[in-house]
């Protein structure tokens, strides 16, 4: 499923109207009718009471369509307009004109007294429709708008938002001061970034998608999409360990022997064949006690117990014999080891995944990454991304996708920006948003498990970019399986590690795993059904009309 920016969606609207002759009125009617079908299924309409809040743009026009449908199906509806009704134009104005000819109550909110009067209507209604801003919001919400949104959120009523909950930035998912907390959201065309990235995603409730008659070819130019990675190749029934990947892990230091263990063992648990771990000699026996399946290459140490620069030649020779190198988990910030990372990154001629302390080292000379001939993967969390880009964390959080897209292109690297709904950026400016995973995975060692999982997907035969996408997805799925059994609180990296085989099994058995399976026959008959695609059981559904 493709994702759009706000401006891209405006262009799609324009293309539909000008190129395909799909009128603005038809688009608005389709949007309103699809949203009405969700409302009809989730709340019911006959003899129920509804309050519809309409802003003065097209989002408000969509609200008028819903109000008309409620009235037609024997529901009781009242419309409140925020702003000057004389500002409506086009299809929105035409739908308001229709409403005015019907016995539907319409009031304008323009004072505090009007806000106070709304409270009784909300108290007596069965559900609220939020058609205030949509994706057109460009500034923080204030004044009467803020009071109405807060009133909606405090009401305890079922809330349906149109396109995106009012107050959520459609391009970033950030909340512009205050935002509606919806139970359901129906977005039009394709989801916007703000529907999918946190915190906006959490405001949407259950997210539905309706294509409102857009031809599928219109989406081909969009470069942001949900991470729906390709299926793994079947395992070779006559294969030996070398057939399933031979990966070198350069990781660990005196105080960090969990990171190398989790990275190398995750590779094995996710289906990889041969994990070689180059770790400091002193900690190797400790790791071997937990992961005896790993092949160890003990390394000479610095005075601080990290890997010494003396090992460079041996490590380069070993890297040439393997399919990929994972460099960085738990290496420490020792200056000599950091220098070793930079030299290895410059000279290793095979695909290279750099994580953790390796990213810190490489930030001192990013030209190394730009000049590499072989493919490179970086897996930063937002703090490490700040070091890579020399931006602060708040700047990145405010526009993650743009920052990621520019950085991946600039460095000619695949970058996984880890976090809630991790992002995968490619050098050609494509961005994939991963939907598996949960907040229980925000724990030490989780990123090391991710590094090993990505390496395993490469070892199992996927091209590198696909391996990254699949690894991120499988890692999140393992966390979801662990959370389903144990709850999110207290999940450790070990739990994620232990669920990797089940995650790979589930993915192989059900390559089109859904978010859930609770859509009703009525929604299906209305053309609103689950998208058969990619994600995780135990998560709420994204629904999409066929």
Steps between C-alpha positions, in 0.01 A plus 500: 500500500635838398514801735483864393599840621227764518623673185518170313137431592398843369675413173314167487169682546593737220604214270177310567295806409699634205635182339230245575198728520403380849316803631568660836137431593542128429822481703330669795194277469715188493701615801192582702321178405798281592531673838126461550528123443753478783276706727200285410689181586675616817216701657182436302286788370124449530360685801846603619627853559809650341691827523712599198766773537592655166785734416476734205704295252433182305525294817187680615338418165567131565324549833192640322482185286506281812233713667275465194547122501421481873182696444400279204536187712281625787776623727485828692785735407606851591778693325725759664708718267828645629574811297318713246262296278538760225853372444388162366580450133440237235368160603501592870272799433270292282465239773425769758232638268341154489514473879324835536205365300462205736358494853850473651601737779804710412664741746813712482745504790640849534503575873559347840126487557467285188771264631312464828178424313671221308563305820141391542482377139816295544374356828182379330657362181617148420800603291698802379631554148819707477508684166681809624847525343599186314851533356474874439629603843817711488521658845438413864138463602370779721192695601155349450646219290712384790205516739283292267771236453554478875124471546486212251787320675340542843156385386557126514298465180589290198698721258547462125761725335506575129834463319707566815409599857478878516814644654739238357755625246441298183866514397667403829250346741583770754218647708447871440422598857199271545339231283183296488534152649295291257363149534495465121652699217413473132774639279450577133708386204794359693612553860697815568827492691320639805260203501790256532773665708473548875353688677241557226455128446388456859237773455338318205354201683416242236612631162292445185601589145268575209638569153201724406519390132870583451645272228784285644745636243483839673698363795800379300701818553475488881828400665379438855325176582416252771778245546360190333819309424516219243473139605812312604638252248424138594775330697723267302409150628852382414674813631788518747574785739681698233185508287321707765753774549851536639521826694781657701405692814762742633360593837540518875726644768578432865176655625288400201471127445122498463505694171726258307305202633161642400619602153667169414230280657220699333661414167480131590150518650360680195627229265863593427752223454847600618570778751864594564551729797817706532486621861769586758679191622414551867122503448484222241461217758212688666316532170578140404336380822169640369545461126712195429358479146698811404846462344739721698800696378657644820664839452795679654388771741571862583578600856130573552395153383374587151617366163848622411607656172761220482224269376431699185673275245348181639154655505529624142610157386207338681253753361603403148400138569152584627182631339453803725656672800309642794715763668438684822275337764653567841845595363537788752624853442867416549693726260712221357196283433314793348794551263487130414133534404578781256784309338297182468202688355730658243662172393238226534380419149190301591158623620535665839248565777612763751321526833539650847852613586598442139266782399661730754840426351393550142334835578848649525558436130183437300695523174603141570140390452449714191808353335426135569444288188314219678158548654473654846229481765479736798261426789488812721255591772393863498795613717748336264312650206555839661874435496493387138305804381632756752140591578342490842256229598201736491579609145508138386184405689316791338566370146643148515425394147653803331815472712530128438440532127766770458755317714460163328541669163799705612685204653392250233401264782192316619409651837268354761382775733394295800200587717124462510418411137863481394584662167715351225653754264662404168749693287239550226283694751246222557390471863326202661304531824506184710183416690609201708643540850390659825628720782605198705791469259646829625756312705877453507621249244198523271702682234770232511235236431387711204851509353525122509151455359574723199820304438302175513254620236795578273648159572169336411525642150318833484664794318645745749222763502234230524700330776500822701125541457432137588737509797331806647160339453599160647668669796180691575287190451713309752442782747127487434490126556691544826263779608195289421623227735672705770362851470707798391632584845822318575577367153876464463729454203518132598122472458516655153786264416307193613196589290695553177452140374125526555493837325677359195271196505189720515631713217575199282164337571297819464693739275196729496441534875223744591472744787184321613199314372203676651345679203131414469306372202317833477824694455610248241174538314555876506841451340696578817717208601838413644794532271647152461861588538779513742475558858446352838226325689426669834506846342204704389402482137547739216199452277481576132214489249555287195 
